[in-house]
Amino acid sequence: MDNDTVDHLVDDWRRERPEMDARGLGITSRINLLRKVLVREDKRALAPLDLAPWACDVLLALRRQGPPYQLTPTRLRELALLTSGAMTTRLDRLEEASLLSRKLDPEDRRSFQIRLTKQGRLLADRAIELRLSAVEKLLAPLCADEREAAAGLLRKLLVGSTSE
């Protein structure tokens, strides 16, 4: 396998500071670079729908709940990893676009239920198809076993980083 820019970065640190173990940069730098690639490719995949990744995340969080495709704002915010202020603005924009609606929760009149509209569900279905197609292209160099191994190792890193 050919060396990449991260290999050169690690080699530079080995040369300049041989007493330090810079191998970890080989992992974290690649994850950071891949994050940039993933963001770019996600935007590219969703461009035909004129849908921003943040909007896609909100719509898909609702869509994957199954009928009636609804959540409380708090639960939706948790699933989309957003602050309450950011969520309110995003919900306003998606409601203005007729992709979701807000209704008083009949079980708790202090709360709302956020529900996908039919238009929102259709857009979410198309968006997940485009997103998964883009993911498949990005993962094409990996066989099934490598994909499973990568997912497991990344899960281990992520769980370990959030357990503090």
One Martini backbone bead per residue (centre of mass of N, CA, C, O) as a GRO file, in nm:
protein
  164
    1MET     BB    1   0.098   0.035   0.020
    2ASP     BB    2   0.072   0.355   0.003
    3ASN     BB    3   0.166   0.646   0.098
    4ASP     BB    4   0.067   0.916   0.293
    5THR     BB    5   0.053   1.215   0.452
    6VAL     BB    6   0.053   1.084   0.734
    7ASP     BB    7   0.312   0.928   0.713
    8HIS     BB    8   0.486   1.183   0.686
    9LEU     BB    9   0.413   1.310   0.954
   10VAL     BB   10   0.516   1.081   1.136
   11ASP     BB   11   0.805   1.077   1.024
   12ASP     BB   12   0.876   1.362   1.107
   13TRP     BB   13   0.843   1.311   1.418
   14ARG     BB   14   1.050   1.085   1.439
   15ARG     BB   15   1.286   1.266   1.353
   16GLU     BB   16   1.243   1.518   1.553
   17ARG     BB   17   1.096   1.309   1.793
   18PRO     BB   18   1.203   1.004   1.885
   19GLU     BB   19   1.088   0.993   2.193
   20MET     BB   20   0.821   0.990   2.046
   21ASP     BB   21   0.487   0.864   1.995
   22ALA     BB   22   0.323   0.917   1.669
   23ARG     BB   23   0.115   0.689   1.581
   24GLY     BB   24  -0.162   0.815   1.665
   25LEU     BB   25  -0.170   1.015   1.423
   26GLY     BB   26  -0.246   0.798   1.213
   27ILE     BB   27  -0.540   0.794   1.319
   28THR     BB   28  -0.647   1.084   1.384
   29SER     BB   29  -0.579   1.214   1.111
   30ARG     BB   30  -0.755   1.026   0.938
   31ILE     BB   31  -1.021   1.087   1.072
   32ASN     BB   32  -1.017   1.388   1.007
   33LEU     BB   33  -0.999   1.356   0.699
   34LEU     BB   34  -1.253   1.181   0.668
   35ARG     BB   35  -1.452   1.387   0.773
   36LYS     BB   36  -1.415   1.578   0.534
   37VAL     BB   37  -1.501   1.378   0.318
   38LEU     BB   38  -1.783   1.315   0.431
   39VAL     BB   39  -1.898   1.599   0.416
   40ARG     BB   40  -1.855   1.644   0.114
   41GLU     BB   41  -2.015   1.387   0.014
   42ASP     BB   42  -2.282   1.454   0.149
   43LYS     BB   43  -2.335   1.717   0.000
   44ARG     BB   44  -2.322   1.591  -0.282
   45ALA     BB   45  -2.553   1.382  -0.248
   46LEU     BB   46  -2.777   1.614  -0.157
   47ALA     BB   47  -2.788   1.830  -0.387
   48PRO     BB   48  -3.034   1.728  -0.568
   49LEU     BB   49  -3.230   1.810  -0.306
   50ASP     BB   50  -3.152   2.066  -0.152
   51LEU     BB   51  -2.993   1.930   0.109
   52ALA     BB   52  -2.889   1.955   0.413
   53PRO     BB   53  -2.739   1.765   0.645
   54TRP     BB   54  -2.900   1.870   0.890
   55ALA     BB   55  -3.180   1.814   0.764
   56CYS     BB   56  -3.139   1.518   0.718
   57ASP     BB   57  -3.097   1.433   1.012
   58VAL     BB   58  -3.378   1.513   1.108
   59LEU     BB   59  -3.551   1.349   0.908
   60LEU     BB   60  -3.420   1.069   0.973
   61ALA     BB   61  -3.492   1.056   1.271
   62LEU     BB   62  -3.795   1.040   1.209
   63ARG     BB   63  -3.812   0.811   0.993
   64ARG     BB   64  -3.680   0.575   1.184
   65GLN     BB   65  -3.944   0.547   1.377
   66GLY     BB   66  -4.181   0.532   1.230
   67PRO     BB   67  -4.490   0.516   1.268
   68PRO     BB   68  -4.562   0.862   1.277
   69TYR     BB   69  -4.295   1.020   1.263
   70GLN     BB   70  -4.216   1.093   1.583
   71LEU     BB   71  -4.108   1.354   1.821
   72THR     BB   72  -3.962   1.508   2.050
   73PRO     BB   73  -3.752   1.764   2.072
   74THR     BB   74  -3.557   1.633   2.272
   75ARG     BB   75  -3.512   1.364   2.123
   76LEU     BB   76  -3.425   1.487   1.856
   77ARG     BB   77  -3.181   1.637   1.966
   78GLU     BB   78  -3.030   1.387   2.065
   79LEU     BB   79  -3.016   1.238   1.784
   80ALA     BB   80  -2.876   1.512   1.644
   81LEU     BB   81  -2.672   1.663   1.831
   82LEU     BB   82  -2.818   1.926   1.965
   83THR     BB   83  -2.913   2.220   2.049
   84SER     BB   84  -3.192   2.390   2.129
   85GLY     BB   85  -3.141   2.638   1.950
   86ALA     BB   86  -3.074   2.487   1.689
   87MET     BB   87  -3.336   2.326   1.671
   88THR     BB   88  -3.542   2.551   1.646
   89THR     BB   89  -3.437   2.669   1.381
   90ARG     BB   90  -3.462   2.407   1.215
   91LEU     BB   91  -3.761   2.359   1.255
   92ASP     BB   92  -3.859   2.616   1.129
   93ARG     BB   93  -3.744   2.562   0.842
   94LEU     BB   94  -3.890   2.284   0.797
   95GLU     BB   95  -4.176   2.394   0.835
   96GLU     BB   96  -4.169   2.606   0.607
   97ALA     BB   97  -4.111   2.351   0.398
   98SER     BB   98  -4.318   2.115   0.475
   99LEU     BB   99  -4.154   1.861   0.641
  100LEU     BB  100  -4.292   1.955   0.912
  101SER     BB  101  -4.464   1.924   1.231
  102ARG     BB  102  -4.638   2.088   1.506
  103LYS     BB  103  -4.772   1.935   1.803
  104LEU     BB  104  -4.949   1.889   2.055
  105ASP     BB  105  -4.927   1.696   2.329
  106PRO     BB  106  -5.182   1.502   2.456
  107GLU     BB  107  -5.009   1.405   2.724
  108ASP     BB  108  -4.841   1.700   2.707
  109ARG     BB  109  -4.918   2.039   2.694
  110ARG     BB  110  -4.599   2.136   2.720
  111SER     BB  111  -4.567   1.972   2.452
  112PHE     BB  112  -4.427   1.843   2.155
  113GLN     BB  113  -4.470   1.714   1.827
  114ILE     BB  114  -4.268   1.584   1.576
  115ARG     BB  115  -4.367   1.565   1.226
  116LEU     BB  116  -4.379   1.418   0.941
  117THR     BB  117  -4.445   1.472   0.637
  118LYS     BB  118  -4.497   1.349   0.340
  119GLN     BB  119  -4.275   1.515   0.208
  120GLY     BB  120  -4.058   1.443   0.423
  121ARG     BB  121  -4.059   1.137   0.377
  122LEU     BB  122  -3.982   1.136   0.078
  123LEU     BB  123  -3.716   1.287   0.119
  124ALA     BB  124  -3.588   1.092   0.319
  125ASP     BB  125  -3.586   0.845   0.133
  126ARG     BB  126  -3.400   0.973  -0.081
  127ALA     BB  127  -3.165   1.054   0.106
  128ILE     BB  128  -3.084   0.768   0.204
  129GLU     BB  129  -3.013   0.663  -0.073
  130LEU     BB  130  -2.785   0.868  -0.134
  131ARG     BB  131  -2.615   0.825   0.120
  132LEU     BB  132  -2.565   0.516   0.085
  133SER     BB  133  -2.428   0.537  -0.188
  134ALA     BB  134  -2.190   0.710  -0.091
  135VAL     BB  135  -2.087   0.512   0.121
  136GLU     BB  136  -2.030   0.278  -0.069
  137LYS     BB  137  -1.808   0.423  -0.229
  138LEU     BB  138  -1.617   0.479   0.014
  139LEU     BB  139  -1.611   0.153   0.101
  140ALA     BB  140  -1.506  -0.016  -0.147
  141PRO     BB  141  -1.204  -0.094  -0.047
  142LEU     BB  142  -1.374  -0.272   0.149
  143CYS     BB  143  -1.442  -0.544   0.295
  144ALA     BB  144  -1.655  -0.689   0.507
  145ASP     BB  145  -1.446  -0.746   0.733
  146GLU     BB  146  -1.324  -0.459   0.737
  147ARG     BB  147  -1.582  -0.312   0.812
  148GLU     BB  148  -1.629  -0.453   1.081
  149ALA     BB  149  -1.359  -0.380   1.209
  150ALA     BB  150  -1.383  -0.073   1.185
  151ALA     BB  151  -1.644  -0.042   1.344
  152GLY     BB  152  -1.537  -0.165   1.608
  153LEU     BB  153  -1.299   0.030   1.656
  154LEU     BB  154  -1.461   0.294   1.650
  155ARG     BB  155  -1.651   0.221   1.878
  156LYS     BB  156  -1.435   0.190   2.095
  157LEU     BB  157  -1.334   0.481   2.080
  158LEU     BB  158  -1.605   0.624   2.133
  159VAL     BB  159  -1.680   0.493   2.403
  160GLY     BB  160  -1.409   0.569   2.546
  161SER     BB  161  -1.458   0.892   2.507
  162THR     BB  162  -1.760   0.889   2.669
  163SER     BB  163  -1.696   0.753   2.971
  164GLU     BB  164  -1.605   1.024   3.148
   0.00000   0.00000   0.00000
